[in-house]
Amino acid sequence: SKVFQGMMQANRSEIDSADSFIRLWVHENLRVFSDRLVDDDDREWFKDLLGKKLQSLFECDWKALFPENGGKSTMFNHLMQDPDNSEYKEVLDEAKFKAWVEEKLEEFNYEPGFIAMNLVFFRDALEHISRISRVLNMPRGNAL
């Protein structure tokens, strides 16, 4: 049910094709199940299982669904929008998302009374930020 609860966060107008719906389904399965796994072998096993399910349920291939980023799945988050109207959207341009996060870090660093942080945002860091955003926007969400 957490998979579907996460999928229901997406706006209907943003999921405009079967591929975008399947990418959202894969993303939510990774967040609900794979994020709880502690071993790389287990995460790889789960990714293989999802790949088999993509074939059997949707007649779709992982590499065809995620051709960019060397077959890595895309991110969905509530960020990069107006806070009053934040929609759960797929991050289509990772460079733009990275620039947005760096801009927010720069704004934080200029706030008086805070110690400036010099952070490097690589893909894994951006994925963690997206995960945290998802958890905070879920009803009774937690990161345990």
N, CA, C and O atoms as a GROMACS GRO file, in nm:
protein
  576
    1SER      N    1   0.082  -0.120   0.000
    1SER     CA    2   0.000   0.000   0.000
    1SER      C    3   0.087   0.126   0.000
    1SER      O    4   0.043   0.229  -0.050
    2LYS      N    5   0.209   0.120   0.055
    2LYS     CA    6   0.298   0.236   0.054
    2LYS      C    7   0.341   0.271  -0.088
    2LYS      O    8   0.363   0.388  -0.120
    3VAL      N    9   0.353   0.169  -0.174
    3VAL     CA   10   0.387   0.195  -0.313
    3VAL      C   11   0.277   0.279  -0.377
    3VAL      O   12   0.306   0.378  -0.445
    4PHE      N   13   0.153   0.239  -0.356
    4PHE     CA   14   0.042   0.312  -0.418
    4PHE      C   15   0.019   0.447  -0.350
    4PHE      O   16  -0.024   0.542  -0.415
    5GLN      N   17   0.047   0.455  -0.221
    5GLN     CA   18   0.037   0.584  -0.152
    5GLN      C   19   0.137   0.681  -0.212
    5GLN      O   20   0.106   0.798  -0.232
    6GLY      N   21   0.257   0.634  -0.241
    6GLY     CA   22   0.357   0.719  -0.305
    6GLY      C   23   0.316   0.756  -0.447
    6GLY      O   24   0.337   0.870  -0.489
    7MET      N   25   0.260   0.662  -0.520
    7MET     CA   26   0.217   0.690  -0.657
    7MET      C   27   0.104   0.792  -0.659
    7MET      O   28   0.092   0.869  -0.754
    8MET      N   29   0.021   0.792  -0.556
    8MET     CA   30  -0.092   0.885  -0.552
    8MET      C   31  -0.046   1.028  -0.526
    8MET      O   32  -0.125   1.121  -0.541
    9GLN      N   33   0.080   1.048  -0.488
    9GLN     CA   34   0.132   1.183  -0.470
    9GLN      C   35   0.151   1.255  -0.603
    9GLN      O   36   0.150   1.378  -0.610
   10ALA      N   37   0.168   1.178  -0.709
   10ALA     CA   38   0.193   1.236  -0.841
   10ALA      C   39   0.065   1.295  -0.898
   10ALA      O   40  -0.045   1.242  -0.879
   11ASN      N   41   0.081   1.406  -0.967
   11ASN     CA   42  -0.032   1.469  -1.032
   11ASN      C   43  -0.063   1.394  -1.161
   11ASN      O   44   0.027   1.357  -1.236
   12ARG      N   45  -0.188   1.374  -1.184
   12ARG     CA   46  -0.234   1.299  -1.301
   12ARG      C   47  -0.182   1.361  -1.432
   12ARG      O   48  -0.151   1.288  -1.526
   13SER      N   49  -0.174   1.492  -1.437
   13SER     CA   50  -0.130   1.558  -1.560
   13SER      C   51   0.019   1.537  -1.588
   13SER      O   52   0.064   1.550  -1.702
   14GLU      N   53   0.097   1.504  -1.485
   14GLU     CA   54   0.240   1.482  -1.502
   14GLU      C   55   0.271   1.342  -1.554
   14GLU      O   56   0.374   1.321  -1.619
   15ILE      N   57   0.184   1.248  -1.528
   15ILE     CA   58   0.204   1.111  -1.574
   15ILE      C   59   0.130   1.098  -1.706
   15ILE      O   60   0.014   1.057  -1.711
   16ASP      N   61   0.199   1.135  -1.814
   16ASP     CA   62   0.134   1.151  -1.944
   16ASP      C   63   0.155   1.035  -2.041
   16ASP      O   64   0.109   1.040  -2.154
   17SER      N   65   0.224   0.931  -1.996
   17SER     CA   66   0.246   0.816  -2.083
   17SER      C   67   0.260   0.690  -1.998
   17SER      O   68   0.276   0.696  -1.877
   18ALA      N   69   0.251   0.577  -2.066
   18ALA     CA   70   0.268   0.450  -1.995
   18ALA      C   71   0.409   0.440  -1.937
   18ALA      O   72   0.427   0.390  -1.826
   19ASP      N   73   0.509   0.488  -2.011
   19ASP     CA   74   0.647   0.482  -1.961
   19ASP      C   75   0.665   0.566  -1.835
   19ASP      O   76   0.734   0.522  -1.742
   20SER      N   77   0.605   0.684  -1.830
   20SER     CA   78   0.621   0.767  -1.709
   20SER      C   79   0.549   0.702  -1.591
   20SER      O   80   0.596   0.712  -1.477
   21PHE      N   81   0.436   0.636  -1.616
   21PHE     CA   82   0.367   0.564  -1.509
   21PHE      C   83   0.452   0.448  -1.458
   21PHE      O   84   0.461   0.426  -1.337
   22ILE      N   85   0.513   0.375  -1.548
   22ILE     CA   86   0.597   0.261  -1.509
   22ILE      C   87   0.722   0.310  -1.435
   22ILE      O   88   0.764   0.247  -1.338
   23ARG      N   89   0.781   0.421  -1.480
   23ARG     CA   90   0.897   0.477  -1.408
   23ARG      C   91   0.858   0.517  -1.266
   23ARG      O   92   0.935   0.495  -1.173
   24LEU      N   93   0.739   0.574  -1.249
   24LEU     CA   94   0.690   0.609  -1.116
   24LEU      C   95   0.672   0.483  -1.032
   24LEU      O   96   0.709   0.481  -0.915
   25TRP      N   97   0.615   0.378  -1.090
   25TRP     CA   98   0.595   0.251  -1.019
   25TRP      C   99   0.729   0.191  -0.975
   25TRP      O  100   0.741   0.144  -0.862
   26VAL      N  101   0.828   0.194  -1.064
   26VAL     CA  102   0.961   0.143  -1.030
   26VAL      C  103   1.021   0.227  -0.919
   26VAL      O  104   1.076   0.173  -0.822
   27HIS      N  105   1.011   0.359  -0.932
   27HIS     CA  106   1.067   0.449  -0.831
   27HIS      C  107   1.007   0.420  -0.693
   27HIS      O  108   1.080   0.410  -0.595
   28GLU      N  109   0.876   0.407  -0.686
   28GLU     CA  110   0.812   0.384  -0.557
   28GLU      C  111   0.848   0.247  -0.500
   28GLU      O  112   0.863   0.234  -0.379
   29ASN      N  113   0.863   0.146  -0.583
   29ASN     CA  114   0.908   0.016  -0.534
   29ASN      C  115   1.049   0.024  -0.480
   29ASN      O  116   1.081  -0.038  -0.378
   30LEU      N  117   1.134   0.099  -0.547
   30LEU     CA  118   1.270   0.116  -0.497
   30LEU      C  119   1.270   0.189  -0.363
   30LEU      O  120   1.346   0.153  -0.273
   31ARG      N  121   1.186   0.291  -0.350
   31ARG     CA  122   1.181   0.366  -0.224
   31ARG      C  123   1.124   0.281  -0.110
   31ARG      O  124   1.177   0.283   0.000
   32VAL      N  125   1.017   0.208  -0.135
   32VAL     CA  126   0.951   0.132  -0.029
   32VAL      C  127   1.030   0.008   0.009
   32VAL      O  128   1.042  -0.023   0.128
   33PHE      N  129   1.083  -0.063  -0.087
   33PHE     CA  130   1.147  -0.192  -0.056
   33PHE      C  131   1.299  -0.186  -0.061
   33PHE      O  132   1.366  -0.227   0.034
   34SER      N  133   1.355  -0.137  -0.169
   34SER     CA  134   1.500  -0.140  -0.186
   34SER      C  135   1.573  -0.051  -0.086
   34SER      O  136   1.682  -0.085  -0.041
   35ASP      N  137   1.513   0.062  -0.050
   35ASP     CA  138   1.579   0.152   0.045
   35ASP      C  139   1.594   0.089   0.183
   35ASP      O  140   1.675   0.136   0.263
   36ARG      N  141   1.521  -0.013   0.212
   36ARG     CA  142   1.531  -0.080   0.343
   36ARG      C  143   1.637  -0.190   0.344
   36ARG      O  144   1.672  -0.241   0.450
   37LEU      N  145   1.688  -0.225   0.228
   37LEU     CA  146   1.789  -0.329   0.219
   37LEU      C  147   1.925  -0.269   0.254
   37LEU      O  148   1.955  -0.155   0.218
   38VAL      N  149   2.007  -0.347   0.323
   38VAL     CA  150   2.135  -0.295   0.373
   38VAL      C  151   2.255  -0.348   0.296
   38VAL      O  152   2.367  -0.300   0.316
   39ASP      N  153   2.236  -0.444   0.210
   39ASP     CA  154   2.345  -0.509   0.140
   39ASP      C  155   2.334  -0.479  -0.010
   39ASP      O  156   2.225  -0.483  -0.066
   40ASP      N  157   2.446  -0.449  -0.074
   40ASP     CA  158   2.445  -0.422  -0.218
   40ASP      C  159   2.396  -0.542  -0.298
   40ASP      O  160   2.328  -0.525  -0.400
   41ASP      N  161   2.430  -0.662  -0.253
   41ASP     CA  162   2.383  -0.782  -0.322
   41ASP      C  163   2.231  -0.792  -0.317
   41ASP      O  164   2.167  -0.829  -0.416
   42ASP      N  165   2.173  -0.758  -0.202
   42ASP     CA  166   2.027  -0.761  -0.189
   42ASP      C  167   1.961  -0.655  -0.277
   42ASP      O  168   1.859  -0.681  -0.340
   43ARG      N  169   2.020  -0.536  -0.281
   43ARG     CA  170   1.965  -0.431  -0.367
   43ARG      C  171   1.974  -0.470  -0.513
   43ARG      O  172   1.883  -0.441  -0.590
   44GLU      N  173   2.083  -0.534  -0.553
   44GLU     CA  174   2.098  -0.580  -0.691
   44GLU      C  175   1.997  -0.691  -0.722
   44GLU      O  176   1.939  -0.694  -0.831
   45TRP      N  177   1.976  -0.781  -0.626
   45TRP     CA  178   1.875  -0.886  -0.643
   45TRP      C  179   1.736  -0.824  -0.662
   45TRP      O  180   1.659  -0.868  -0.748
   46PHE      N  181   1.705  -0.722  -0.583
   46PHE     CA  182   1.574  -0.657  -0.594
   46PHE      C  183   1.560  -0.586  -0.728
   46PHE      O  184   1.453  -0.589  -0.789
   47LYS      N  185   1.666  -0.522  -0.774
   47LYS     CA  186   1.663  -0.455  -0.904
   47LYS      C  187   1.640  -0.557  -1.015
   47LYS      O  188   1.566  -0.531  -1.110
   48ASP      N  189   1.705  -0.674  -1.005
   48ASP     CA  190   1.683  -0.781  -1.102
   48ASP      C  191   1.538  -0.831  -1.097
   48ASP      O  192   1.478  -0.857  -1.201
   49LEU      N  193   1.485  -0.844  -0.977
   49LEU     CA  194   1.345  -0.886  -0.962
   49LEU      C  195   1.251  -0.785  -1.028
   49LEU      O  196   1.157  -0.823  -1.098
   50LEU      N  197   1.276  -0.655  -1.004
   50LEU     CA  198   1.195  -0.552  -1.069
   50LEU      C  199   1.208  -0.560  -1.221
   50LEU      O  200   1.109  -0.543  -1.293
   51GLY      N  201   1.328  -0.586  -1.269
   51GLY     CA  202   1.348  -0.602  -1.413
   51GLY      C  203   1.266  -0.716  -1.470
   51GLY      O  204   1.209  -0.704  -1.578
   52LYS      N  205   1.261  -0.827  -1.398
   52LYS     CA  206   1.178  -0.941  -1.442
   52LYS      C  207   1.030  -0.907  -1.440
   52LYS      O  208   0.955  -0.946  -1.529
   53LYS      N  209   0.988  -0.832  -1.336
   53LYS     CA  210   0.848  -0.791  -1.328
   53LYS      C  211   0.813  -0.692  -1.440
   53LYS      O  212   0.702  -0.694  -1.493
   54LEU      N  213   0.908  -0.606  -1.475
   54LEU     CA  214   0.885  -0.515  -1.587
   54LEU      C  215   0.858  -0.593  -1.714
   54LEU      O  216   0.770  -0.559  -1.793
   55GLN      N  217   0.936  -0.700  -1.734
   55GLN     CA  218   0.916  -0.784  -1.852
   55GLN      C  219   0.782  -0.856  -1.849
   55GLN      O  220   0.708  -0.855  -1.948
   56SER      N  221   0.751  -0.919  -1.736
   56SER     CA  222   0.630  -1.002  -1.731
   56SER      C  223   0.501  -0.922  -1.720
   56SER      O  224   0.400  -0.962  -1.777
   57LEU      N  225   0.503  -0.811  -1.648
   57LEU     CA  226   0.380  -0.734  -1.627
   57LEU      C  227   0.358  -0.626  -1.732
   57LEU      O  228   0.245  -0.602  -1.775
   58PHE      N  229   0.466  -0.560  -1.772
   58PHE     CA  230   0.452  -0.443  -1.859
   58PHE      C  231   0.516  -0.462  -1.997
   58PHE      O  232   0.508  -0.372  -2.081
   59GLU      N  233   0.579  -0.578  -2.020
   59GLU     CA  234   0.649  -0.605  -2.146
   59GLU      C  235   0.745  -0.490  -2.180
   59GLU      O  236   0.745  -0.437  -2.290
   60CYS      N  237   0.825  -0.455  -2.080
   60CYS     CA  238   0.915  -0.341  -2.091
   60CYS      C  239   1.052  -0.382  -2.039
   60CYS      O  240   1.063  -0.467  -1.950
   61ASP      N  241   1.156  -0.322  -2.093
   61ASP     CA  242   1.293  -0.353  -2.054
   61ASP      C  243   1.349  -0.239  -1.969
   61ASP      O  244   1.319  -0.122  -1.994
   62TRP      N  245   1.429  -0.272  -1.868
   62TRP     CA  246   1.486  -0.171  -1.777
   62TRP      C  247   1.566  -0.068  -1.856
   62TRP      O  248   1.548   0.052  -1.835
   63LYS      N  249   1.653  -0.112  -1.945
   63LYS     CA  250   1.739  -0.019  -2.019
   63LYS      C  251   1.658   0.069  -2.114
   63LYS      O  252   1.694   0.184  -2.139
   64ALA      N  253   1.549   0.016  -2.168
   64ALA     CA  254   1.463   0.097  -2.254
   64ALA      C  255   1.386   0.200  -2.173
   64ALA      O  256   1.358   0.310  -2.220
   65LEU      N  257   1.350   0.164  -2.050
   65LEU     CA  258   1.275   0.253  -1.963
   65LEU      C  259   1.363   0.363  -1.906
   65LEU      O  260   1.318   0.476  -1.888
   66PHE      N  261   1.489   0.330  -1.877
   66PHE     CA  262   1.585   0.425  -1.820
   66PHE      C  263   1.710   0.432  -1.907
   66PHE      O  264   1.816   0.386  -1.866
   67PRO      N  265   1.700   0.490  -2.027
   67PRO     CA  266   1.817   0.492  -2.117
   67PRO      C  267   1.925   0.589  -2.070
   67PRO      O  268   2.043   0.568  -2.100
   68GLU      N  269   1.888   0.693  -1.999
   68GLU     CA  270   1.986   0.791  -1.952
   68GLU      C  271   2.049   0.742  -1.822
   68GLU      O  272   1.996   0.651  -1.758
   69ASN      N  273   2.157   0.801  -1.782
   69ASN     CA  274   2.228   0.770  -1.657
   69ASN      C  275   2.276   0.626  -1.650
   69ASN      O  276   2.286   0.570  -1.541
   70GLY      N  277   2.306   0.566  -1.761
   70GLY     CA  278   2.359   0.431  -1.762
   70GLY      C  279   2.262   0.328  -1.706
   70GLY      O  280   2.304   0.230  -1.645
   71GLY      N  281   2.133   0.350  -1.726
   71GLY     CA  282   2.033   0.256  -1.678
   71GLY      C  283   1.989   0.278  -1.535
   71GLY      O  284   1.913   0.198  -1.481
   72LYS      N  285   2.036   0.387  -1.471
   72LYS     CA  286   1.991   0.417  -1.334
   72LYS      C  287   1.852   0.478  -1.340
   72LYS      O  288   1.820   0.553  -1.432
   73SER      N  289   1.772   0.445  -1.241
   73SER     CA  290   1.634   0.495  -1.240
   73SER      C  291   1.631   0.645  -1.215
   73SER      O  292   1.726   0.702  -1.161
   74THR      N  293   1.521   0.706  -1.254
   74THR     CA  294   1.505   0.850  -1.236
   74THR      C  295   1.458   0.880  -1.094
   74THR      O  296   1.421   0.790  -1.019
   75MET      N  297   1.460   1.007  -1.061
   75MET     CA  298   1.414   1.052  -0.929
   75MET      C  299   1.281   1.123  -0.944
   75MET      O  300   1.253   1.184  -1.047
   76PHE      N  301   1.200   1.114  -0.841
   76PHE     CA  302   1.078   1.192  -0.829
   76PHE      C  303   1.090   1.268  -0.698
   76PHE      O  304   1.140   1.214  -0.599
   77ASN      N  305   1.043   1.392  -0.696
   77ASN     CA  306   1.041   1.466  -0.570
   77ASN      C  307   0.944   1.583  -0.577
   77ASN      O  308   0.886   1.612  -0.682
   78HIS      N  309   0.928   1.650  -0.464
   78HIS     CA  310   0.839   1.765  -0.452
   78HIS      C  311   0.916   1.897  -0.463
   78HIS      O  312   0.856   2.003  -0.446
   79LEU      N  313   1.041   1.892  -0.490
   79LEU     CA  314   1.126   2.010  -0.488
   79LEU      C  315   1.120   2.083  -0.622
   79LEU      O  316   1.054   2.037  -0.716
   80MET      N  317   1.187   2.196  -0.630
   80MET     CA  318   1.200   2.278  -0.752
   80MET      C  319   1.068   2.340  -0.799
   80MET      O  320   1.056   2.376  -0.916
   81GLN      N  321   0.972   2.352  -0.711
   81GLN     CA  322   0.845   2.414  -0.748
   81GLN      C  323   0.805   2.514  -0.641
   81GLN      O  324   0.871   2.527  -0.538
   82ASP      N  325   0.699   2.583  -0.668
   82ASP     CA  326   0.642   2.675  -0.572
   82ASP      C  327   0.600   2.597  -0.447
   82ASP      O  328   0.527   2.499  -0.460
   83PRO      N  329   0.645   2.636  -0.328
   83PRO     CA  330   0.611   2.561  -0.207
   83PRO      C  331   0.460   2.550  -0.182
   83PRO      O  332   0.415   2.454  -0.118
   84ASP      N  333   0.382   2.646  -0.230
   84ASP     CA  334   0.237   2.639  -0.212
   84ASP      C  335   0.172   2.538  -0.304
   84ASP      O  336   0.060   2.493  -0.278
   85ASN      N  337   0.240   2.502  -0.412
   85ASN     CA  338   0.183   2.410  -0.510
   85ASN      C  339   0.288   2.306  -0.547
   85ASN      O  340   0.320   2.289  -0.665
   86SER      N  341   0.339   2.236  -0.448
   86SER     CA  342   0.444   2.139  -0.476
   86SER      C  343   0.383   2.008  -0.524
   86SER      O  344   0.301   1.946  -0.455
   87GLU      N  345   0.423   1.969  -0.642
   87GLU     CA  346   0.374   1.845  -0.702
   87GLU      C  347   0.487   1.744  -0.705
   87GLU      O  348   0.604   1.780  -0.716
   88TYR      N  349   0.451   1.619  -0.695
   88TYR     CA  350   0.547   1.509  -0.701
   88TYR      C  351   0.577   1.484  -0.847
   88TYR      O  352   0.495   1.427  -0.919
   89LYS      N  353   0.695   1.526  -0.892
   89LYS     CA  354   0.730   1.519  -1.034
   89LYS      C  355   0.859   1.441  -1.055
   89LYS      O  356   0.943   1.430  -0.967
   90GLU      N  357   0.870   1.390  -1.175
   90GLU     CA  358   0.993   1.324  -1.216
   90GLU      C  359   1.099   1.430  -1.244
   90GLU      O  360   1.070   1.534  -1.305
   91VAL      N  361   1.220   1.404  -1.199
   91VAL     CA  362   1.332   1.495  -1.228
   91VAL      C  363   1.383   1.456  -1.366
   91VAL      O  364   1.450   1.354  -1.384
   92LEU      N  365   1.351   1.539  -1.464
   92LEU     CA  366   1.389   1.510  -1.601
   92LEU      C  367   1.528   1.562  -1.635
   92LEU      O  368   1.594   1.510  -1.725
   93ASP      N  369   1.572   1.666  -1.565
   93ASP     CA  370   1.702   1.726  -1.590
   93ASP      C  371   1.781   1.729  -1.460
   93ASP      O  372   1.763   1.818  -1.377
   94GLU      N  373   1.869   1.631  -1.443
   94GLU     CA  374   1.946   1.622  -1.318
   94GLU      C  375   2.039   1.741  -1.300
   94GLU      O  376   2.064   1.784  -1.187
   95ALA      N  377   2.092   1.795  -1.408
   95ALA     CA  378   2.180   1.911  -1.396
   95ALA      C  379   2.104   2.031  -1.341
   95ALA      O  380   2.156   2.106  -1.260
   96LYS      N  381   1.981   2.048  -1.385
   96LYS     CA  382   1.897   2.158  -1.335
   96LYS      C  383   1.865   2.136  -1.187
   96LYS      O  384   1.866   2.231  -1.108
   97PHE      N  385   1.836   2.011  -1.150
   97PHE     CA  386   1.807   1.978  -1.010
   97PHE      C  387   1.930   2.005  -0.923
   97PHE      O  388   1.920   2.061  -0.814
   98LYS      N  389   2.047   1.965  -0.972
   98LYS     CA  390   2.171   1.988  -0.898
   98LYS      C  391   2.196   2.137  -0.880
   98LYS      O  392   2.235   2.181  -0.772
   99ALA      N  393   2.172   2.216  -0.986
   99ALA     CA  394   2.190   2.361  -0.978
   99ALA      C  395   2.094   2.421  -0.876
   99ALA      O  396   2.130   2.513  -0.802
  100TRP      N  397   1.970   2.370  -0.873
  100TRP     CA  398   1.871   2.419  -0.777
  100TRP      C  399   1.916   2.390  -0.634
  100TRP      O  400   1.906   2.476  -0.548
  101VAL      N  401   1.964   2.270  -0.609
  101VAL     CA  402   2.011   2.232  -0.475
  101VAL      C  403   2.131   2.318  -0.435
  101VAL      O  404   2.140   2.364  -0.321
  102GLU      N  405   2.223   2.339  -0.527
  102GLU     CA  406   2.340   2.423  -0.498
  102GLU      C  407   2.298   2.567  -0.469
  102GLU      O  408   2.356   2.633  -0.383
  103GLU      N  409   2.197   2.616  -0.539
  103GLU     CA  410   2.144   2.751  -0.513
  103GLU      C  411   2.084   2.759  -0.372
  103GLU      O  412   2.105   2.858  -0.302
  104LYS      N  413   2.010   2.656  -0.331
  104LYS     CA  414   1.952   2.654  -0.196
  104LYS      C  415   2.061   2.647  -0.091
  104LYS      O  416   2.049   2.709   0.015
  105LEU      N  417   2.168   2.573  -0.118
  105LEU     CA  418   2.282   2.568  -0.024
  105LEU      C  419   2.346   2.705  -0.013
  105LEU      O  420   2.382   2.749   0.096
  106GLU      N  421   2.361   2.773  -0.126
  106GLU     CA  422   2.420   2.906  -0.124
  106GLU      C  423   2.332   3.003  -0.043
  106GLU      O  424   2.384   3.085   0.033
  107GLU      N  425   2.200   2.993  -0.059
  107GLU     CA  426   2.109   3.077   0.020
  107GLU      C  427   2.125   3.048   0.169
  107GLU      O  428   2.126   3.140   0.251
  108PHE      N  429   2.137   2.920   0.203
  108PHE     CA  430   2.157   2.882   0.343
  108PHE      C  431   2.288   2.939   0.396
  108PHE      O  432   2.294   2.990   0.508
  109ASN      N  433   2.394   2.930   0.316
  109ASN     CA  434   2.524   2.978   0.360
  109ASN      C  435   2.527   3.128   0.385
  109ASN      O  436   2.608   3.176   0.465
  110TYR      N  437   2.441   3.204   0.318
  110TYR     CA  438   2.436   3.349   0.337
  110TYR      C  439   2.347   3.391   0.453
  110TYR      O  440   2.344   3.509   0.488
  111GLU      N  441   2.275   3.298   0.513
  111GLU     CA  442   2.190   3.330   0.628
  111GLU      C  443   2.279   3.367   0.746
  111GLU      O  444   2.375   3.297   0.776
  112PRO      N  445   2.248   3.476   0.813
  112PRO     CA  446   2.329   3.513   0.930
  112PRO      C  447   2.308   3.414   1.046
  112PRO      O  448   2.197   3.368   1.069
  113GLY      N  449   2.414   3.384   1.115
  113GLY     CA  450   2.406   3.296   1.231
  113GLY      C  451   2.428   3.150   1.200
  113GLY      O  452   2.431   3.067   1.292
  114PHE      N  453   2.445   3.116   1.074
  114PHE     CA  454   2.471   2.977   1.037
  114PHE      C  455   2.614   2.963   0.988
  114PHE      O  456   2.668   3.055   0.927
  115ILE      N  457   2.672   2.851   1.014
  115ILE     CA  458   2.807   2.822   0.965
  115ILE      C  459   2.793   2.773   0.821
  115ILE      O  460   2.715   2.683   0.792
  116ALA      N  461   2.870   2.833   0.733
  116ALA     CA  462   2.864   2.795   0.592
  116ALA      C  463   2.909   2.651   0.573
  116ALA      O  464   3.006   2.606   0.635
  117MET      N  465   2.840   2.580   0.486
  117MET     CA  466   2.873   2.442   0.454
  117MET      C  467   2.923   2.436   0.310
  117MET      O  468   2.863   2.494   0.220
  118ASN      N  469   3.032   2.368   0.290
  118ASN     CA  470   3.084   2.344   0.155
  118ASN      C  471   3.056   2.199   0.121
  118ASN      O  472   3.130   2.109   0.162
  119LEU      N  473   2.950   2.177   0.046
  119LEU     CA  474   2.909   2.042   0.012
  119LEU      C  475   2.922   2.018  -0.137
  119LEU      O  476   2.908   2.109  -0.217
  120VAL      N  477   2.948   1.892  -0.172
  120VAL     CA  478   2.952   1.850  -0.312
  120VAL      C  479   2.830   1.761  -0.334
  120VAL      O  480   2.809   1.663  -0.263
  121PHE      N  481   2.750   1.797  -0.433
  121PHE     CA  482   2.628   1.721  -0.460
  121PHE      C  483   2.649   1.630  -0.581
  121PHE      O  484   2.640   1.675  -0.695
  122PHE      N  485   2.676   1.506  -0.554
  122PHE     CA  486   2.687   1.405  -0.659
  122PHE      C  487   2.554   1.332  -0.667
  122PHE      O  488   2.464   1.361  -0.587
  123ARG      N  489   2.538   1.241  -0.759
  123ARG     CA  490   2.409   1.176  -0.784
  123ARG      C  491   2.350   1.111  -0.659
  123ARG      O  492   2.231   1.124  -0.633
  124ASP      N  493   2.432   1.041  -0.582
  124ASP     CA  494   2.379   0.975  -0.461
  124ASP      C  495   2.326   1.077  -0.361
  124ASP      O  496   2.224   1.054  -0.297
  125ALA      N  497   2.395   1.190  -0.347
  125ALA     CA  498   2.347   1.294  -0.255
  125ALA      C  499   2.214   1.350  -0.302
  125ALA      O  500   2.125   1.374  -0.221
  126LEU      N  501   2.201   1.371  -0.433
  126LEU     CA  502   2.074   1.421  -0.488
  126LEU      C  503   1.961   1.319  -0.467
  126LEU      O  504   1.848   1.357  -0.438
  127GLU      N  505   1.994   1.191  -0.482
  127GLU     CA  506   1.893   1.087  -0.457
  127GLU      C  507   1.849   1.089  -0.310
  127GLU      O  508   1.730   1.073  -0.281
  128HIS      N  509   1.944   1.108  -0.218
  128HIS     CA  510   1.908   1.113  -0.076
  128HIS      C  511   1.820   1.234  -0.046
  128HIS      O  512   1.726   1.223   0.033
  129ILE      N  513   1.848   1.346  -0.108
  129ILE     CA  514   1.764   1.464  -0.088
  129ILE      C  515   1.622   1.436  -0.138
  129ILE      O  516   1.525   1.476  -0.075
  130SER      N  517   1.612   1.368  -0.251
  130SER     CA  518   1.479   1.332  -0.303
  130SER      C  519   1.407   1.236  -0.209
  130SER      O  520   1.286   1.247  -0.188
  131ARG      N  521   1.481   1.141  -0.154
  131ARG     CA  522   1.420   1.046  -0.059
  131ARG      C  523   1.366   1.118   0.064
  131ARG      O  524   1.255   1.092   0.110
  132ILE      N  525   1.446   1.209   0.117
  132ILE     CA  526   1.404   1.284   0.236
  132ILE      C  527   1.281   1.368   0.204
  132ILE      O  528   1.189   1.375   0.286
  133SER      N  529   1.279   1.430   0.088
  133SER     CA  530   1.162   1.508   0.046
  133SER      C  531   1.037   1.420   0.041
  133SER      O  532   0.930   1.461   0.086
  134ARG      N  533   1.053   1.300  -0.013
  134ARG     CA  534   0.939   1.208  -0.023
  134ARG      C  535   0.888   1.170   0.115
  134ARG      O  536   0.767   1.172   0.139
  135VAL      N  537   0.979   1.137   0.206
  135VAL     CA  538   0.941   1.096   0.342
  135VAL      C  539   0.868   1.208   0.413
  135VAL      O  540   0.766   1.185   0.479
  136LEU      N  541   0.920   1.330   0.402
  136LEU     CA  542   0.859   1.442   0.472
  136LEU      C  543   0.721   1.479   0.417
  136LEU      O  544   0.639   1.537   0.488
  137ASN      N  545   0.694   1.446   0.292
  137ASN     CA  546   0.566   1.478   0.233
  137ASN      C  547   0.463   1.366   0.243
  137ASN      O  548   0.347   1.384   0.206
  138MET      N  549   0.505   1.250   0.292
  138MET     CA  550   0.413   1.137   0.309
  138MET      C  551   0.339   1.151   0.441
  138MET      O  552   0.399   1.192   0.541
  139PRO      N  553   0.211   1.117   0.444
  139PRO     CA  554   0.141   1.116   0.572
  139PRO      C  555   0.205   1.010   0.665
  139PRO      O  556   0.224   0.895   0.625
  140ARG      N  557   0.238   1.051   0.784
  140ARG     CA  558   0.304   0.964   0.882
  140ARG      C  559   0.430   0.901   0.827
  140ARG      O  560   0.465   0.788   0.861
  141GLY      N  561   0.500   0.977   0.740
  141GLY     CA  562   0.622   0.925   0.679
  141GLY      C  563   0.734   0.915   0.781
  141GLY      O  564   0.743   0.995   0.874
  142ASN      N  565   0.819   0.816   0.762
  142ASN     CA  566   0.937   0.802   0.848
  142ASN      C  567   1.050   0.744   0.766
  142ASN      O  568   1.028   0.686   0.661
  143ALA      N  569   1.169   0.761   0.814
  143ALA     CA  570   1.287   0.712   0.744
  143ALA      C  571   1.354   0.598   0.821
  143ALA      O  572   1.476   0.581   0.814
  144LEU      N  573   1.275   0.522   0.893
  144LEU     CA  574   1.333   0.411   0.967
  144LEU      C  575   1.359   0.293   0.879
  144LEU      O  576   1.408   0.190   0.926
   0.00000   0.00000   0.00000
